[in-house]
Amino acid sequence: MQRGWRVYLVAMISPNETQTKPLDGQLSGKLLYLVTEDWQFCLHFLVMARAARQSGLDVVVATRIRNHEAQIIAEGFRAIPLEIDRGSLGSLPATFAVKNIAKIIQSERPDIVHCIGLPMAVLGGLASRIMGVNKIVLAPTGLGHLWIFQDFSVRTLRMLVRLFVGRLLRNRSVYYLFENSEDAAEFGIQPQDSHLTIIGGVGVEAHYPLSPEPPSPPIRVAVMSRMLRTKGIVESVEATQAAIAKGANVELHLFGIPDPSNPSSLTTAELMAFTNLKNVYWHGFTEQIVNVWQEHHIGMLMSYREGLPRSLVEAAACGRPIITSDVVGCREVVHDGIQGFLVPPHDIAQIAERLAQLAADKDLRIRMGLAAHSRFCLEFTAEKVARTITSLYRRLFESERQLSDQRAR
């Protein structure tokens, strides 16, 4: 116990590499973000937008306005209402969506349009091309159920989206932003492509501190995500019950709410039923994310596919070992046996085995937690994400200047 605390203290008094530093150089122009939900923008993309504002860009956010307009405005950005359903890739809804986005582009005349999420990459990308925008960022992060499910209609739509985003929209003005290279490859975009940028997630700020683990037993495991089947919530519950049956003194704590607009969402009744099982707790939504990781020993996410899961990055920042699926996105955060364990998706027995292993070995938890924190400092800080996105925006302006010079010759 004392040795573990000494290791934590050494790491905590080391120089903090995640503090945001001033960005070099200034840009001039208007940046329009297209994103389906205001909560999604505020939860995941403020680091990027703040970096854009700090670099000199005027930031405008077009999104479905619900409860976060005041927060967007407080950040110094303008908010424009844009009513688009996340599932609106059908022909009629898509037509209206493209028309509405085109009107916003015509009114705002942005220098850069940054399309966040797969629906916006399709609809916003098309509207931007139609309106002649010459600096476009397509960021189809988190490919979601369209890349998870395998029925005929989904596979057909996936093929069309892959063709449209990866080939038909592509030209000199279009740049791609992904959180992992495997998603980029789905669209035929290779790592050496000069129009591709890989970014280390959405950026987690320095106020997620490296923290010593809380007292034990029991060993508390946190899952923080939307309450979707595709996030592996059911597998997490079943594996916890299996680990308890093997004698592990573990608790599973679920943080998040259902998402009725997602076809894989669990219901409130299903989540309440989980709490009737031994040592399973559903807490709903929380804003106290730092407290969650400080009060829990292990971070877990058994998702079927991710872009790059923020919750695991937050767990890593606080020095928590991780158990997660060996799938696209999740394996960007964890190297098996180093920062935690990668487990084949849906493998209840192996998840339970890894839970029991970590629950029984404090030294292993501490060692993996420190490795997770070190990887966070190298790859996933807000500072690094801010510099990556600002560099991309600079490249867009530079590319336009070079193209103008070529035309002038």
Residue pairs with C-beta under 8 A, 6 or more apart in sequence:
1 362
3 363
4 212
4 213
4 362
4 363
4 366
5 212
7 366
7 370
8 210
8 211
8 212
8 319
8 366
8 370
11 210
11 319
11 370
11 373
12 209
12 210
16 206
17 377
17 381
17 383
18 205
18 206
18 317
18 376
18 377
18 381
18 382
18 383
19 206
19 383
20 205
20 206
20 382
20 383
20 386
21 383
22 54
23 51
23 54
23 55
23 386
23 387
23 390
25 55
25 394
26 55
26 56
27 55
27 56
27 57
27 390
27 393
27 394
27 397
28 56
28 57
29 57
29 58
29 110
29 111
29 112
29 397
30 57
30 58
30 60
30 108
30 109
30 110
30 111
30 112
31 52
31 57
31 58
31 59
31 60
31 110
31 111
31 112
31 114
31 393
32 60
32 61
32 62
32 104
32 105
32 108
32 110
32 112
32 113
32 114
33 41
33 45
33 49
33 59
33 60
33 61
33 62
33 63
33 114
33 116
34 62
34 63
34 82
34 101
34 113
34 114
34 115
34 116
34 120
34 124
35 41
35 45
35 61
35 62
35 63
35 116
35 117
35 120
36 63
36 64
36 84
36 85
36 86
36 116
36 117
36 119
36 120
37 63
37 64
37 66
37 86
38 61
38 63
38 64
38 65
38 66
38 67
38 68
38 69
38 72
38 79
39 66
39 67
39 68
40 63
40 116
40 117
41 49
41 61
41 63
41 68
41 72
41 116
42 68
42 71
42 72
43 310
44 202
44 310
45 116
45 202
46 75
47 202
47 203
47 205
47 382
47 385
47 386
48 202
48 203
48 385
48 386
48 389
49 59
49 61
49 75
49 77
50 75
50 386
51 385
51 386
51 387
51 389
51 390
52 59
52 389
52 390
52 393
53 59
53 75
53 76
53 77
54 386
54 390
55 390
55 393
55 394
57 111
57 112
57 393
59 76
59 77
59 78
60 77
60 78
60 79
60 80
60 108
60 110
61 72
61 77
61 78
61 79
61 80
62 79
62 80
62 81
62 82
62 101
62 104
63 72
63 79
63 80
63 81
63 82
64 81
64 82
64 83
64 84
65 79
65 81
69 79
72 78
72 79
73 79
80 104
80 108
82 100
82 101
82 104
83 100
84 93
84 97
84 100
84 101
84 119
84 120
84 123
85 93
85 261
86 117
86 119
86 261
86 262
87 119
87 261
88 94
88 97
88 119
88 123
89 119
89 122
89 123
89 157
89 161
94 122
94 123
97 123
98 123
98 126
98 127
98 130
99 127
101 123
101 124
101 127
101 128
102 127
102 130
102 131
105 113
105 127
105 128
105 131
105 133
106 131
110 133
111 135
111 397
112 133
112 135
112 136
112 137
112 393
112 396
113 124
113 128
113 133
113 135
113 136
113 137
114 136
114 137
114 139
114 177
115 121
115 123
115 124
115 125
115 128
115 136
115 137
115 138
115 139
116 139
116 141
117 139
117 140
117 141
117 142
118 140
118 141
118 142
118 143
118 144
118 146
118 161
118 165
121 138
121 139
121 140
121 165
122 161
122 164
122 165
125 136
125 138
125 165
125 169
125 174
126 164
126 169
128 136
129 136
129 169
129 171
129 174
133 173
134 173
134 400
135 173
135 175
135 396
135 397
135 399
135 400
136 173
136 174
136 175
137 175
137 176
137 177
137 392
137 396
138 165
138 169
138 174
138 175
138 176
138 177
139 176
139 177
139 178
140 165
140 178
140 183
140 187
141 177
141 178
141 179
141 183
141 307
141 308
142 179
142 306
142 307
142 329
143 183
143 186
143 305
143 307
144 230
144 305
145 154
145 230
145 262
145 263
145 264
146 154
146 157
146 158
146 161
147 158
147 186
147 305
148 230
148 264
148 304
148 305
162 186
162 187
162 188
165 187
166 186
166 187
166 188
166 189
167 188
170 195
172 399
172 403
173 400
174 195
175 195
175 196
175 197
175 392
175 395
175 396
176 184
176 187
176 189
176 193
176 195
176 196
176 197
177 197
177 199
177 389
177 392
178 184
178 189
178 196
178 197
178 198
178 199
178 307
179 198
179 199
179 200
179 201
179 307
179 308
179 329
179 332
180 198
180 307
180 308
180 328
180 329
180 332
181 191
181 198
182 328
182 329
183 307
183 328
183 329
184 190
184 191
184 193
184 196
184 198
189 195
189 196
190 196
191 198
197 388
197 391
197 392
199 385
199 388
199 389
200 308
200 379
200 380
200 381
200 384
200 385
200 388
201 307
201 308
201 309
201 310
201 313
201 332
201 380
201 385
202 308
202 310
202 385
203 380
203 381
203 382
203 383
203 384
203 385
203 386
204 310
204 313
204 314
204 317
204 376
204 380
204 381
204 382
205 381
205 382
206 381
206 382
207 290
208 289
208 290
208 293
208 314
208 317
208 318
209 290
209 317
209 318
210 317
210 318
210 319
210 370
210 373
211 293
211 294
211 318
211 319
212 319
213 297
213 319
213 320
213 362
213 365
213 366
213 369
214 220
214 294
214 295
214 296
214 297
216 297
216 362
217 249
218 249
218 250
218 251
218 279
219 248
219 249
219 250
219 251
219 297
219 298
219 358
219 359
220 250
220 251
220 253
220 295
220 296
220 297
220 298
221 236
221 240
221 250
221 251
221 252
221 253
221 296
221 297
221 298
221 299
221 300
221 323
221 355
222 253
222 255
222 292
222 293
222 296
222 298
222 299
222 300
222 315
223 231
223 233
223 236
223 252
223 253
223 254
223 255
223 256
223 299
223 300
223 301
223 302
223 311
224 255
224 256
224 289
224 292
224 299
224 301
224 311
224 314
224 315
225 231
225 233
225 255
225 256
225 301
225 303
225 309
225 311
226 256
226 257
226 258
226 259
226 262
226 265
227 233
227 254
227 256
227 257
227 258
227 259
227 265
227 266
227 271
227 282
228 258
228 259
228 262
228 264
228 265
228 266
229 264
229 265
229 266
230 264
230 303
230 304
230 305
231 301
231 302
231 303
231 304
232 301
232 302
232 303
232 304
232 325
232 345
233 254
233 266
233 302
234 266
235 302
235 345
235 346
235 348
235 351
236 252
236 254
236 300
236 302
236 351
237 252
237 274
237 277
237 280
238 348
239 302
239 348
239 351
239 352
239 355
240 250
240 251
240 252
240 279
240 280
240 352
240 355
241 277
241 278
241 280
242 348
242 349
242 351
242 352
243 250
243 351
243 352
243 353
243 355
243 356
243 359
244 250
244 278
244 279
246 352
246 356
247 356
248 352
248 355
248 356
248 359
248 360
249 359
250 279
250 355
250 356
250 359
251 279
251 280
251 281
252 279
252 280
252 281
252 300
253 281
253 283
253 292
253 296
254 271
254 274
254 280
254 281
254 282
254 283
255 283
255 284
255 285
255 286
255 292
256 284
256 285
257 284
257 285
258 265
258 266
258 267
258 268
258 271
259 265
271 282
272 282
274 280
274 282
275 281
275 282
286 292
289 314
290 314
290 318
293 299
293 314
293 315
293 317
293 318
293 320
294 318
296 320
297 320
297 321
297 358
297 359
297 365
298 320
298 321
298 322
298 323
298 355
298 358
298 359
298 365
299 311
299 312
299 314
299 315
299 316
299 320
299 321
299 322
299 323
299 340
300 322
300 323
300 324
300 355
301 309
301 311
301 312
301 322
301 324
301 325
301 330
302 323
302 324
302 325
302 343
302 345
302 351
303 309
303 324
303 325
303 327
303 329
303 330
303 345
304 325
304 327
304 345
305 327
305 328
305 329
306 327
306 328
306 329
306 330
307 329
308 329
308 332
308 333
308 380
309 324
309 329
309 330
309 333
312 322
312 324
312 330
312 333
312 334
313 333
313 376
313 380
315 322
315 372
316 322
316 333
316 339
316 372
316 373
316 375
316 376
316 380
317 373
317 376
317 380
318 373
319 369
319 370
319 372
319 373
320 369
320 372
321 339
321 340
321 358
321 364
321 365
321 368
321 369
321 372
322 333
322 334
322 339
322 340
322 341
322 368
322 372
323 340
323 341
323 343
323 351
323 354
323 355
323 358
324 330
324 331
324 333
324 334
324 340
324 341
324 342
324 343
325 342
325 343
325 344
325 345
326 336
326 342
326 343
326 344
326 345
327 345
330 342
331 342
333 339
333 372
333 375
333 380
334 340
334 341
334 342
334 372
335 342
335 375
336 342
338 368
338 371
339 368
339 371
339 372
339 375
340 368
340 372
341 354
341 357
341 358
343 350
343 351
343 354
344 350
357 364
358 364
358 365
358 368
